[in-house]
Structures are given as C-alpha cells and as structure tokens.
Amino acid sequence: MCDLIHYRVVDGLALIGLDRAPVNALDQTLRAALIDACERAATDIAVGAVILYGVQGLFSAGTDIKEFGTEACFAEPDLPGILTRLSALHKPLIAAIGTFALGGGLELALACGYRIGAPDARLGLSEINLGLMPGAGGTQRLPRLIGAESALNLILSGEQIDAERARMLGILDRISSSTEQLLEEARAYANELIECCAPARPAEAWPNPAEDLPDDFLARYRVEHEPRWKSRLAPRLVLSALEAACLLPLEEGLVRELTLFKQAEASRQSKALRHVFFAEQDARRTPRIDTADPSRKINKVAVIGAGTLGGGIAMSFADVGIPVALMDLDGRTLDRGLKRVRENYQLSVKRGKLSAVQMQQRMELLFGTLDYADLSDADLIIEAVCEKMESKHQVFLALESVCKPGAILATNTSSLDIDALAKMVSRPQDVIGMHFFSPANVMRLVEIVLCQTTAPDVVTAVMDIARRIGKLPVISGNSAGSIGNRMLEPYAREAHRLVLEGATPVQVDAVLTSLDLNMGVFSMLDLAGIDVSFLMRDANREAIAHDQSYCCLAEELYALGRYGQKTGRGFYLYEGRSPREDREVIMLAEQLAREHNVTRRNIEDLEIHDRCLFVMINEGIRLLDEGIALRASDIDLVWINGYGFPAHLGGPMHYAEQLGLETVLSRIHHYRSALGEYGEMWFRPAALLERLVAAGRSRIEIF
C-alpha cells in the first residue's frame, strides 16, 4: 500500500488512514491510493465495515488548490469519480472526522454512509470563497441529507461549522467523547452497524430535498439574494446545482453538478480568487524577516490617541485577550473614546456576537490613562494621533523618556515620512509603521511600513502580533502614502478632474461600483472625511503645486466646512448615512472649471473606468519598480482588504493582467495625448510597464 495510505484490518474492520501532510489534500496520487484501499476492503470477506480517518488527527482539507486550472484537477481518478465508486460499496463506510473536513474532504465524508466527528471538528464546503462550488457531490448529497435550504445556506456562506451544529443538522451521526477517542469510538460504532446489519446507506436512498420546500422557494431565494451577489458567478451556479438536486435523480444531478463546477473552475472570477488565496500565503514570506530571530515578545500594548481609530485599534488587541492601555492627553477625548468602545461591544452583545461576560472581560483588559508614565511596561506602543508630523514627533519624544528598552514604537501614519520620524528619536531601530484602516476593529488590513533602520526582529514581532489579532499584515517600504494611499492619490485625482470636465460624482461612483467596488471614490471620501484627505494633500503640497486644478473641488468643500458624512454635506447630501446628489456641488464644479479654463463635455463611462483605474494601476507598477511593494500580489491584497476592491477581480494588478498590459499602456498613452497639458503632467507610463510590454510579458513582476 502507498505511503500516503495506512491500511490495516483489525477485528473485521478495515482502518484506512489518510497520511498526506499537512492537510490530507486530495490530489491525484492520494485519490488513487484511497480508492484502491477502499475497493480492496470491499472485496475482503474478512472485512465487515470500513473506517476512513486522518492519521495525523485531521480528516481532509479537500482538493489540492494548486490543481485547479491544471490538467491534474480532472486527471483520473478524479474526485467525483472515486466518490461515486465509494458510495457504491456494499459495506458500511464510516468517516471518522478529526480537526476538519472541508471542501472535498467533507464531500468525501458525505460519500460515506456514516459519519462520526471529534468534539473539536469543523466541517464546511468552502469552495465559494475561491469562486468555485462543490464539484464532487456536495450540492447533491448534502441537500438530500439535511434539506435543500440548510444545504444552500451552508454552501453559499462557505462557513465552517462545529461538530455540535453538524450533528444537529444531520451531517454527523455521532460525536466522540474526546478527540483522542475518535478512532476507538468509530470502531465501536462500526461494530454496532455490523451487528444490526445496517445498510451501506447510499445517498440514492435519501429523501428528495424538495419534499419540504414551498413550490416557489428557489425562485424566491434567487430574487431575494441575487442583488447581494452583484456580478459573482459562483453563487448563481450553486443555486442551479441545488435546483438540479431537487429535480433530478442523484446520478443525473452529479453530472449536472460537474458541468457547473467546470464552468466555475474555468471562470476569470475563480482564477482571481485563487490568485488572492496564494497572495495571502506569499505575503507571509518576505526577504526582510525570513531569517530574523523572533526575540521580541509582545504581551502588553499601548495605543496613543483615543479617537475612533485609536479605540478600534485598542479593541483589536482586547478582543484576543491582550491587555491594552488607551491613552490621550485630553480627558474628554479619552472618556468619549472609552465610551465608544463600550458602545461597540454593547452592540455586539445585542446582535448575539458576544456574551455580556465576554464584553466585560474585554473591557477589563482596556485601561484608560492620561499619563505617558503608565506606558512604561508596554512592549508595543502605537501612536494614532492626528496626521501632522509635529504632533507625532511630540508623541515619540515623550515615549523615549518612559518606554522600556526594546519596546517597539509604531506609527499609524498613512502619509508621512516615517524615516524622518525615526531620525527624531535615539532608538530608530525600534520604529516601524503600522497603518490600520478604520474601523480598525473590523478592517483586516494592516500595512507594515519599514524604515531604513527598522530592526528585523521588530518586523517579525509586528507581523506576528498583527496575525495574532486577526489582521492581514502586508509589508511596505517607506513612501508617502505607503502602498494603498499612494495609489489612492491618482485614483481620487482623476475622479476629481473628471467632475471638472463634465462628469458628476454620481456618475463616477456608479461606474466604479458597477465593477463591484464596495463604494465609489466620492462616497469613500465623504465617509473618511474631506478634512482627512485635506490633511494628506497638505502634507504633499510641493508635489502637486504644478497643477492648480488639483482636487480643487475637494479644497472648496473643505473651505466650506463640508467634510462629508460627519457634517451631513460633502460631495453628497446626507440624511443619516444615505447619500443623494447635491446640485450645489455640480454648480461649484462648473464654476471651478471656468476658473481653471477646463472645457466641460459629456464624459463616457469607459473613460471614467480607464482614467481612474489605469492611473492607479500605473502607480502600483511604479511602487513595485521602486521596491516599495515586494510583489504585485501584495498590492492586490492592500486594495482588496483596505479599499474594497472586489476580490473576484483579483485586485488592481491582477485585473490589469487580465485586461492585458499592452491595453493598459495603450490607454495611458492615449490619455496622455488626448488631455493635452494635463495629460502630459499625469499620464506618464511607469518605466516597468513599458519594459513589461516591450518584452511581451503578461504578468506584473520585476525583471
């Protein structure tokens, strides 16, 4: 028997153990070994039942993701085929599920007639997160087992459920008394089945999943949920597969499911989401920290600045049990900040996401203070004060006199030069950037911005703590705006200019949200605060001084006190958080166009798409060429997780690759010429983009 499979017969039971580290991925080699072992057991007259289990404790994480998009994905024996053969075995087949059964791993368990899980096991069909759908019986066997509605909700959510919920739904027949006793209790269960002459229990004998559904359930489900799916393909394919489960015999349903799966697997959306999956793995590896000694431990944290952002950062640490001091020099600001944190937790309790006890535990981990001396034992101090160099400098000078040796000094700046900040203190090796995104207790991204002097063990410690609090850390070099905001600058600049030239904020935002971006430029600026973007421009005046029209509409709105949602007026008018178009803004844009000699005209949607996105992509390519970003996929992660770029487009760099780098370069050249002096200022292609196209490259990478 292959080393990937452990096969033994004990007291009339065939024990078949999967042993392909690290997660028993069901690649072609393991599939072949598995079906051989199971069919060997089926023909052995000494075997009364078969138990499948994971040798290292875990069952299976499913198909090897690296096989998708390759011939190996459907190479014989393919997963749908072996599961059909497994379900045809005439002996009871028991899946003993330890740790997890995910994706194809759960489909393997569903092809077994019986399932027992460890108490800590987690089960789920998570293919939807990769733009896929179950393709080896999940959409056909699961609804027959637990009903169409429950199956549909589980598949579309991609959720991993615990063993108790799986038992209540009917996915698990039993839960073992402990993880350690799983295999022994699976053997006892198998013997019970043999003694009572239990059938193999194939899915063909399970009830029609449509039996308990109203006649129009699937049609109503589609109408209700399609708006939330936007342009995503996979949820629609899942629903089609569930319809097949309700209308067709199992054998025909499996054929239909496989056809739909292949459609999803070949789609651009799935390729993009698989790109994002591997991008997150790559982001964990950086040349700067791979060999660093992780010697700095972070057990206590301090956050300076009790505003919305600082409070959210503090919550992120308290949420995982890390004591955190929240400091502000202004007592009223501190009181408001602590009150806001408590209200956020109370809302979570009201929604059932936290218990009252958990809320109290987290609040007890938060310590409010007005005194720098109370930060003397912190291992990591994060400043989140206003975006002014002098303010941050004052904070760092104060910290120098109280912080213990080796404490890490992190700045949350989104636009300032952190090398300059590091030079202002005597311990520049301890300085690093941690750019959280608001609301920090919700947003997953943290840009880890490196100074020239940042010590490797500081990078290691900060990356580790970011992951510990559930964030996605992405390394950035020091540059005005790091990765995300530096790309946001040309993106927002073009949106502003397009409104001067004749578009409206509503039109620009509509074009961008039609791509499934979470929100358009102007909605985003109103949400973040026009006063905040003003400070970012103010810190960069020298670089934009040559363009007198630069974001002039936003400058006027700032002067008028129209800061966005917080004041009820910005680019839009607000009733609560609902925006509506403001004719005054259009009139102001017309006036500014006259003052800056900008000719207004009708703007086509395609021009909005190209100008906003291609200048952003061009800037991203510059960041890569300059070494600010380590890889193009890091840029994609920043924009997906920090700025709402749709994951099913793969991020702006992957999107550019799908459109074609030659197309991107051609359109940049077009607007450089068509827009005259303005085009000459802002539409210069990145040198790396020109090199890539000249070399016939299709991927954005340094060469």
C-alpha positions in Angstrom: 0.0 0.0 0.0 1.2 3.5 -0.8 2.8 5.5 2.0 0.0 8.0 1.7 -2.5 5.4 3.0 -2.3 3.3 6.1 -4.2 0.1 5.7 -4.9 -2.5 8.3 -7.7 -4.9 9.2 -8.5 -5.1 12.9 -11.3 -7.3 14.3 -13.1 -7.4 11.0 -12.8 -3.6 10.4 -10.7 -2.1 7.6 -9.0 1.0 9.0 -7.9 3.3 6.2 -5.8 6.2 7.3 -5.0 9.3 5.1 -1.4 10.5 5.6 -0.5 13.3 3.3 0.9 16.2 5.3 0.0 18.8 6.1 -3.8 18.7 5.4 -4.5 15.4 3.5 -5.2 17.3 0.3 -6.9 15.0 -2.1 -4.6 15.3 -5.0 -4.4 12.7 -7.8 -1.9 10.5 -6.0 -3.9 10.3 -2.8 -7.1 9.8 -4.7 -5.7 6.8 -6.5 -4.4 5.3 -3.3 -7.6 5.9 -1.4 -9.9 4.2 -3.9 -7.6 1.3 -4.2 -7.6 0.8 -0.5 -11.4 1.1 -0.2 -12.1 -1.3 -3.0 -9.6 -3.8 -1.5 -11.6 -3.7 1.7 -14.8 -4.1 -0.2 -13.6 -7.4 -1.7 -12.1 -8.7 1.5 -14.6 -11.2 3.1 -12.9 -10.7 6.5 -14.0 -7.0 6.5 -17.4 -6.1 7.7 -17.1 -2.3 7.6 -14.6 0.3 6.6 -13.4 3.4 8.6 -11.7 6.3 6.9 -9.7 8.6 9.2 -6.7 11.0 9.3 -3.5 9.5 10.6 -2.3 12.9 12.0 -5.7 13.6 13.5 -7.2 15.8 10.8 -9.5 14.3 8.2 -9.0 16.3 5.0 -9.0 19.9 3.8 -10.2 18.8 0.3 -8.8 19.1 -3.1 -5.3 20.5 -3.6 -5.9 24.1 -4.6 -2.8 24.0 -6.8 -4.5 21.5 -9.1 -7.3 24.0 -10.1 -6.7 25.3 -13.5 -4.4 22.4 -14.5 -5.0 19.0 -16.1 -4.4 17.4 -12.8 -7.7 18.7 -11.5 -9.7 16.2 -13.7 -7.0 13.6 -14.1 -8.1 10.0 -13.4 -9.1 9.1 -10.9 -10.9 12.4 -10.3 -12.6 13.1 -7.1 -16.2 12.9 -8.4 -15.4 9.6 -9.9 -13.9 8.0 -6.8 -16.7 9.2 -4.6 -19.2 7.7 -6.9 -17.3 4.4 -6.6 -17.1 4.8 -2.8 -20.8 5.3 -2.4 -21.4 2.2 -4.4 -19.6 -0.1 -1.9 -21.9 -2.6 -0.3 -20.3 -2.4 3.1 -20.9 0.3 5.8 -18.3 3.1 5.3 -17.7 5.3 8.3 -15.8 8.7 8.1 -14.1 9.4 11.4 -13.6 13.2 11.2 -10.9 14.8 13.3 -10.0 18.5 13.3 -11.7 19.4 10.0 -13.4 18.1 6.9 -13.5 20.9 4.4 -14.5 21.2 0.7 -13.7 17.9 -1.0 -12.9 16.5 2.4 -16.5 16.9 3.5 -17.6 15.6 0.1 -15.6 12.5 0.9 -17.3 12.2 4.2 -20.7 12.7 2.6 -20.0 9.8 0.2 -19.6 7.6 3.2 -22.8 6.2 4.6 -22.0 7.2 8.2 -20.0 10.0 10.0 -18.6 10.4 13.5 -16.8 13.6 14.4 -14.4 14.7 17.1 -15.8 17.4 19.5 -13.4 20.0 18.0 -14.0 19.1 14.4 -15.1 21.7 11.9 -16.9 21.0 8.7 -17.7 23.1 5.7 -17.9 23.4 2.0 -15.7 26.5 1.5 -15.3 26.4 -2.3 -17.4 29.6 -2.7 -14.5 31.5 -1.2 -12.4 30.6 -4.3 -15.2 31.4 -6.8 -16.0 27.7 -7.0 -18.8 25.4 -6.0 -18.7 21.8 -4.7 -18.0 19.5 -7.6 -17.8 16.1 -6.1 -21.3 15.6 -4.8 -21.6 18.3 -2.2 -24.5 20.1 -3.9 -26.3 16.8 -4.5 -25.6 14.6 -1.4 -25.8 17.4 1.2 -29.3 18.6 0.4 -30.6 15.0 0.4 -29.1 14.6 3.8 -30.1 17.9 5.6 -32.6 19.5 3.3 -32.2 22.0 0.4 -32.5 25.2 2.4 -29.9 24.3 5.1 -27.6 23.0 2.4 -27.9 26.1 0.3 -27.2 28.4 3.3 -24.1 26.3 4.3 -22.7 26.1 0.8 -23.2 29.8 -0.1 -21.8 31.0 3.2 -18.6 29.0 2.9 -19.0 28.7 6.7 -17.1 26.2 8.8 -19.5 24.8 11.5 -18.6 23.0 14.7 -19.3 19.4 15.4 -22.4 20.0 17.5 -24.1 22.1 14.9 -23.2 19.5 12.2 -24.8 16.8 14.4 -28.0 18.9 14.8 -28.2 19.5 11.1 -27.7 15.8 10.4 -24.3 15.8 8.8 -22.7 13.9 11.7 -24.4 10.8 13.2 -22.3 11.0 16.3 -19.7 13.0 18.2 -16.9 11.1 20.0 -16.4 11.8 23.7 -13.0 13.2 23.0 -10.6 13.8 20.2 -8.3 11.1 21.4 -11.1 8.5 21.5 -12.4 9.3 18.0 -11.0 6.2 16.2 -11.9 3.8 19.1 -15.4 5.1 19.2 -15.6 4.9 15.4 -14.7 1.2 15.7 -17.4 0.7 18.3 -19.9 2.5 16.0 -18.9 0.3 13.1 -19.3 -2.9 15.1 -22.8 -1.7 16.1 -23.7 -1.2 12.4 -22.4 -4.7 11.6 -24.4 -6.3 14.4 -27.6 -4.7 13.3 -26.9 -5.5 9.6 -27.0 -1.8 8.8 -27.2 -0.9 5.1 -24.4 0.9 3.3 -26.8 3.9 3.3 -26.1 5.4 -0.1 -27.4 8.9 -1.0 -29.7 7.4 -3.7 -31.9 6.2 -0.8 -32.1 9.6 0.9 -35.2 11.7 0.5 -35.8 14.2 -2.3 -34.5 17.6 -0.9 -37.5 19.4 -2.4 -40.1 17.5 -0.3 -40.3 20.1 2.4 -39.9 23.2 0.3 -42.6 25.5 -0.9 -43.0 25.2 -4.7 -41.5 28.6 -5.4 -38.7 28.5 -2.8 -35.7 28.5 -5.2 -37.2 31.2 -7.4 -37.9 33.4 -4.3 -34.4 32.7 -3.0 -32.9 33.9 -6.3 -34.9 37.1 -6.3 -34.0 37.9 -2.7 -30.3 37.1 -2.8 -29.1 38.0 -6.3 -28.7 41.7 -5.6 -26.2 40.9 -2.9 -24.2 38.6 -5.3 -23.7 41.5 -7.7 -21.7 40.1 -10.6 -20.4 37.0 -8.8 -20.9 33.8 -10.8 -20.3 31.1 -8.2 -23.5 31.7 -6.1 -25.6 31.5 -9.2 -24.0 28.2 -10.2 -24.6 26.8 -6.7 -28.3 27.7 -6.9 -28.5 26.0 -10.3 -26.9 22.9 -8.8 -29.4 22.9 -5.9 -32.2 23.1 -8.4 -30.8 20.0 -10.1 -30.7 18.2 -6.7 -34.4 18.9 -6.3 -35.4 17.9 -9.8 -33.1 15.2 -11.0 -32.1 11.7 -9.8 -28.7 11.6 -8.0 -26.8 10.2 -10.9 -28.0 12.9 -13.3 -27.6 15.6 -10.6 -24.0 14.7 -10.2 -23.4 15.0 -13.9 -25.1 18.5 -13.9 -23.0 19.5 -10.8 -19.7 18.6 -12.5 -20.7 20.6 -15.6 -21.4 23.6 -13.4 -18.2 23.1 -11.4 -16.1 23.1 -14.6 -17.8 26.4 -15.6 -16.8 27.9 -12.3 -13.3 26.5 -12.3 -12.6 28.0 -15.7 -14.0 31.4 -14.9 -11.9 34.6 -14.5 -13.5 35.1 -11.1 -12.3 31.8 -9.7 -8.8 32.4 -11.2 -8.8 35.8 -9.5 -9.9 34.4 -6.1 -7.3 31.6 -6.3 -4.8 34.3 -7.0 -5.9 36.1 -3.8 -5.6 32.9 -1.8 -2.0 32.3 -2.9 -1.2 36.0 -2.5 -2.0 35.8 1.2 0.3 32.8 1.5 3.1 34.7 -0.3 2.6 37.8 2.0 3.8 35.7 4.9 7.2 35.4 3.3 9.4 38.4 3.0 13.2 38.5 2.5 13.4 41.1 5.3 12.2 38.8 8.0 12.6 35.2 6.9 15.9 34.8 8.8 15.1 37.2 11.7 15.3 36.0 15.2 11.8 36.4 16.7 13.2 37.5 20.1 10.8 40.4 20.9 7.6 39.3 22.7 4.5 41.4 22.8 2.4 40.8 25.8 1.1 44.3 26.6 0.2 47.1 24.2 -0.5 50.8 24.4 -2.4 53.0 21.9 -2.0 56.7 21.9 -5.0 58.7 20.6 -8.5 57.8 21.8 -10.3 58.8 18.7 -12.3 56.4 16.5 -9.2 54.8 15.0 -7.3 54.5 18.3 -10.3 53.0 20.0 -10.7 50.5 17.2 -7.0 49.5 17.4 -7.3 49.0 21.2 -10.4 46.8 20.7 -8.4 44.6 18.2 -6.0 43.7 21.0 -8.5 43.3 23.8 -10.6 41.0 21.5 -7.8 38.4 21.7 -7.0 38.8 25.4 -4.1 41.2 25.2 -4.0 44.0 27.8 -4.0 47.4 26.2 -3.7 50.9 27.6 -5.6 53.6 25.7 -4.0 57.0 26.3 -5.0 60.5 25.4 -3.8 63.8 26.8 -7.3 65.2 26.7 -9.6 63.8 29.4 -12.8 64.4 27.5 -11.5 62.7 24.3 -10.4 59.7 26.4 -13.8 59.5 28.1 -15.5 59.6 24.7 -13.2 57.0 23.3 -13.8 54.6 26.1 -17.5 55.2 25.9 -17.4 54.5 22.2 -15.5 51.2 22.7 -18.1 50.1 25.3 -21.0 51.0 23.0 -19.4 49.0 20.2 -19.1 46.0 22.5 -22.7 46.5 23.7 -23.9 46.5 20.1 -22.0 43.1 19.6 -23.8 41.8 22.6 -27.2 43.0 21.3 -26.5 41.2 18.0 -25.6 38.0 19.7 -21.9 38.1 18.7 -20.6 38.5 22.2 -21.9 37.5 25.6 -22.2 40.0 28.4 -19.4 38.1 30.2 -17.1 38.3 27.2 -17.8 42.0 26.9 -16.9 42.6 30.5 -13.7 40.6 30.1 -12.6 42.7 27.2 -13.4 46.0 28.9 -11.3 44.9 31.8 -8.4 44.5 29.5 -8.7 48.1 28.5 -7.0 50.7 30.7 -7.6 54.4 30.0 -4.9 56.9 31.0 -3.8 60.5 30.6 -0.2 59.8 31.7 2.7 58.6 29.5 4.3 57.0 32.6 1.6 54.4 32.5 3.0 53.1 29.3 6.4 52.2 30.8 5.8 48.4 30.7 4.2 48.2 27.2 6.0 46.1 24.6 4.4 47.8 21.7 3.2 51.4 21.6 1.1 52.5 18.6 0.5 56.2 18.1 -2.8 57.1 16.4 -2.8 60.9 16.8 -3.7 63.5 14.1 -1.8 63.3 10.7 0.7 66.1 11.5 4.5 65.4 11.8 4.9 67.8 14.7 2.2 66.0 16.7 3.7 62.6 16.1 7.2 63.9 16.8 6.0 65.2 20.2 4.5 61.8 21.0 7.7 59.9 20.1 9.8 62.3 22.2 7.6 61.8 25.2 7.7 58.0 24.7 11.5 58.0 24.7 11.7 59.0 28.3 9.2 56.4 29.6 9.4 53.3 27.3 11.5 50.3 28.4 14.4 49.2 26.3 13.3 47.1 23.3 9.8 48.5 23.3 8.5 48.9 19.7 7.4 52.4 18.7 4.8 52.1 15.9 3.2 55.0 14.0 -0.2 54.7 12.3 0.7 57.4 9.8 -0.9 57.0 6.4 1.0 59.7 4.6 4.1 61.0 6.5 7.8 60.1 6.1 8.5 57.5 8.9 12.2 57.6 8.2 12.1 61.3 9.2 10.2 60.4 12.3 12.7 57.6 13.2 15.6 60.0 12.9 14.0 62.2 15.6 14.5 59.6 18.3 17.5 57.9 19.7 16.2 54.4 19.0 15.4 54.4 15.3 15.8 50.6 15.1 12.6 50.3 17.2 10.5 52.4 14.9 8.0 50.9 12.4 4.8 51.8 10.7 1.5 50.0 11.5 -1.1 51.6 9.3 -4.5 50.3 10.4 -7.7 51.1 8.4 -10.8 52.4 10.0 -12.8 50.9 11.7 -9.7 49.2 12.9 -11.6 46.6 14.9 -13.3 45.5 11.7 -10.9 46.1 8.8 -8.5 43.2 8.2 -5.6 45.0 6.6 -2.5 46.5 8.3 0.3 47.9 6.2 3.6 47.2 7.9 5.8 50.1 6.8 9.5 49.7 7.2 12.0 52.4 8.0 15.5 52.1 6.6 16.6 51.5 10.2 13.9 49.1 11.4 15.4 46.0 13.1 14.5 42.6 11.6 13.2 41.3 15.0 10.9 44.3 15.2 9.4 43.4 11.8 9.0 39.8 12.9 7.3 40.8 16.1 4.9 43.2 14.5 4.0 40.8 11.7 3.3 38.1 14.3 1.2 40.3 16.5 -0.8 41.5 13.6 -1.7 38.0 12.7 -2.5 37.2 16.3 -5.2 39.9 16.3 -6.6 38.5 13.1 -5.2 41.0 10.7 -3.6 40.6 7.3 -0.2 42.3 7.5 1.4 43.5 4.2 4.9 44.8 4.1 5.5 48.2 2.5 8.6 50.3 2.1 8.6 53.9 3.3 6.8 56.2 0.7 4.3 59.0 1.0 1.0 57.0 1.5 2.8 53.7 1.6 1.1 51.3 -0.9 -2.6 52.0 -0.6 -2.8 55.7 -0.2 -0.1 56.4 -2.7 -2.3 54.6 -5.3 -5.4 56.2 -3.9 -4.0 59.6 -4.8 -4.1 59.3 -8.6 -7.3 57.3 -8.4 -9.0 60.2 -6.5 -7.3 62.9 -8.5 -8.7 61.5 -11.8 -12.2 61.3 -10.2 -12.0 64.9 -9.2 -10.7 66.0 -12.6 -13.5 64.1 -14.4 -16.1 66.0 -12.4 -14.4 69.3 -13.5 -14.5 68.1 -17.1 -18.2 67.3 -17.0 -18.9 64.1 -15.2 -20.9 64.1 -11.9 -19.9 62.4 -8.6 -22.9 60.1 -9.0 -21.8 59.0 -12.5 -18.2 58.4 -11.4 -19.2 56.4 -8.4 -21.7 54.4 -10.5 -19.0 53.3 -12.9 -16.7 52.2 -10.2 -19.4 50.4 -8.2 -20.6 48.6 -11.4 -17.3 46.7 -11.1 -18.4 45.7 -7.6 -16.1 48.0 -5.7 -17.7 48.5 -2.2 -18.1 52.2 -2.8 -17.1 54.9 -5.3 -14.4 57.5 -4.8 -16.7 60.3 -3.6 -18.7 58.1 -1.3 -15.4 56.9 0.2 -14.0 60.4 0.6 -17.2 61.5 2.3 -17.1 58.5 4.6 -13.4 59.0 5.5 -13.8 62.8 5.9 -12.9 65.5 3.4 -10.9 67.1 6.2 -8.8 64.0 6.5 -8.0 63.9 2.8 -7.2 67.7 3.0 -4.5 66.9 5.6 -3.0 64.3 3.3 -2.8 66.8 0.5 -1.5 69.5 2.8 1.4 67.2 3.7 2.2 66.8 0.0 1.7 70.3 -1.4 5.1 70.6 -3.0 4.5 67.5 -5.2 1.1 68.8 -6.5 1.9 72.5 -6.7 2.3 72.4 -10.5 -1.4 71.5 -11.1 -3.5 74.4 -9.9 -6.7 72.4 -10.6 -5.6 69.5 -8.4 -8.6 68.3 -6.4 -9.8 71.9 -6.3 -13.4 70.8 -5.8 -12.4 69.0 -2.5 -10.4 72.1 -1.5 -13.5 74.3 -1.9 -15.7 71.8 0.0 -13.2 71.8 2.8 -13.2 75.6 3.0 -17.0 75.5 3.2 -16.9 73.1 6.1 -18.4 70.3 4.1 -16.5 67.4 5.5 -18.7 64.5 4.3 -21.0 62.3 6.4 -19.8 63.7 9.7 -21.3 67.2 8.7 -24.2 65.9 6.6 -22.7 67.5 3.5 -19.7 66.7 1.3 -19.7 65.6 -2.3 -23.3 64.4 -1.4 -26.0 65.5 0.9 -26.8 63.0 3.7 -29.9 62.1 5.6 -28.4 59.7 8.1 -25.9 57.8 6.0 -28.0 57.8 2.8 -26.4 60.0 0.1 -28.2 62.0 -2.5 -26.9 64.2 -5.3 -26.3 67.8 -4.4 -26.9 70.3 -7.3 -24.7 72.9 -5.4 -21.7 70.6 -5.9 -22.3 70.4 -9.6 -22.6 74.2 -9.8 -19.4 74.6 -7.8 -17.6 72.2 -10.2 -18.9 74.2 -13.2 -17.6 77.4 -11.6 -14.2 75.9 -10.8 -13.9 74.6 -14.4 -14.3 78.1 -15.7 -11.7 79.5 -13.2 -9.2 76.8 -14.3 -10.0 77.0 -18.1 -11.2 73.4 -18.2 -13.6 72.7 -21.1 -16.6 70.7 -19.9 -18.1 68.0 -22.1 -20.0 64.7 -21.9 -17.9 62.0 -20.3 -18.4 58.4 -21.3 -18.4 55.7 -18.7 -15.5 53.9 -20.4 -13.3 57.0 -20.0 -14.1 57.1 -16.2 -13.2 53.4 -15.9 -9.9 53.8 -17.8 -8.7 57.1 -16.2 -9.5 56.2 -12.6 -8.2 52.6 -12.7 -5.3 52.9 -15.1 -3.5 55.7 -13.3 -3.9 53.7 -10.1 -2.5 50.6 -11.7 0.3 52.6 -13.2 1.2 53.9 -9.8 1.1 50.4 -8.4 3.6 49.3 -11.0 5.9 52.2 -10.0 5.7 51.1 -6.4 6.8 47.6 -7.4 9.7 49.0 -9.5 10.8 51.3 -6.6 10.8 48.4 -4.2 8.1 49.9 -2.0 5.9 46.9 -2.7 7.6 43.5 -2.6 5.3 41.9 -5.1 2.3 42.8 -7.3 0.1 40.4 -5.3 0.8 42.4 -2.1 -0.7 45.5 -3.8 -3.7 43.4 -4.7 -4.1 42.4 -1.0 -3.9 46.0 0.1 -6.6 47.2 -2.2 -8.9 44.3 -1.6 -8.7 44.4 2.1 -8.2 48.1 2.7 -10.2 49.8 -0.1 -12.9 47.5 -1.1 -11.6 46.4 -4.5 -13.6 43.2 -5.4 -11.7 40.1 -4.6 -13.3 38.3 -7.6 -11.4 40.7 -9.8 -8.2 39.7 -8.0 -7.1 43.2 -7.1 -5.9 46.0 -9.4 -2.7 44.4 -10.5 -4.4 41.1 -11.4 -7.2 43.0 -13.1 -4.6 44.8 -15.3 -3.1 41.4 -16.2 -6.5 40.1 -17.2 -7.2 43.2 -19.3 -3.7 42.9 -20.9 -0.7 45.1 -20.0 -0.5 46.2 -23.6 -4.1 47.6 -23.4 -3.3 49.4 -20.2 -0.2 51.0 -21.7 -2.0 51.9 -24.9 -4.8 53.7 -23.0 -2.3 55.6 -20.8 -0.6 56.8 -24.0 -4.0 57.7 -25.4 -5.0 60.0 -22.5 -1.5 61.5 -22.3 -2.0 62.8 -25.8 -5.8 63.5 -25.6 -5.7 65.5 -22.4 -3.1 68.0 -23.5 -1.1 69.7 -20.8 -3.0 67.8 -18.0 -2.3 64.5 -19.7 1.4 65.3 -20.0 1.5 66.0 -16.3 -0.2 62.9 -15.0 -0.3 60.2 -17.7 3.3 59.2 -17.9 3.6 55.4 -18.0 5.7 53.6 -15.4 9.1 52.5 -16.8 8.4 49.0 -15.6 5.1 48.9 -17.5 6.9 49.9 -20.7 9.6 47.3 -20.1 7.0 44.6 -19.5 5.1 45.3 -22.7 8.2 45.6 -24.8 9.3 42.2 -23.5 5.9 40.7 -24.2 5.3 39.9 -20.5 1.8 39.2 -19.3 2.5 39.3 -15.6 3.5 42.3 -13.5 6.8 41.5 -12.0 10.3 42.8 -11.7 12.7 41.5 -14.3 
